[in-house]
Amino acid sequence: MSTEQTPEQSVKLPEGVTASLEGRSFAVKGKLGTVRKDFARINVEIQVEGGSVLIKPFSARKKDSTVSNTVHSLVRNMVKGVTHGYTYRLKVVYAHFPISVKTKGDTVVVENFVGERSPRVSRIIGDCKVTTEGDDVLVKGVSLEDVGQTSANLELATKIKRKDQRIFLDGIYIYQKGEGW
């Protein structure tokens, strides 16, 4: 029988960042905003003590330890998001028909894509902000998951089907992922 201890991990909270735990819902608040995540289905114990967040797996099994590492990563990304934020840059690429990208409420509308008459629509997830700068589209936010999913939705909305993708390269593509506004 194994008598080894369950590994405990901690994430130190920087100055100006607070964390709260209500049941299994975890929230991190910082200067850029608040990020919430529900850990109801994940088998780890999360505690907020002073200026750090403690993460303990329920048992010493390798599977529980792996889940603990994932939660540690998620909490670190949440802290990084509320202090620095995340920015994804996407490039609008077209050969013949100029594409126009507009934001309307919680959707992004791509007009004149490959000469199509009806616009293609993509959803903005969470509190992301989508702006355009020439042929670039910037997706900014405090949640890495929301920024990544919004960018992926834009890429998928402009995917060309039933044509050779090596020749028809029109679309919106992620070309830079980074921290900071």
Summary of the structure (lengths in Angstrom):
residues: 181
radius of gyration: 20.5
end to end distance: 51.0
largest distance: 68.5
contacts: 521
relative contact order: 0.16
helix: 22%
strand: 40%
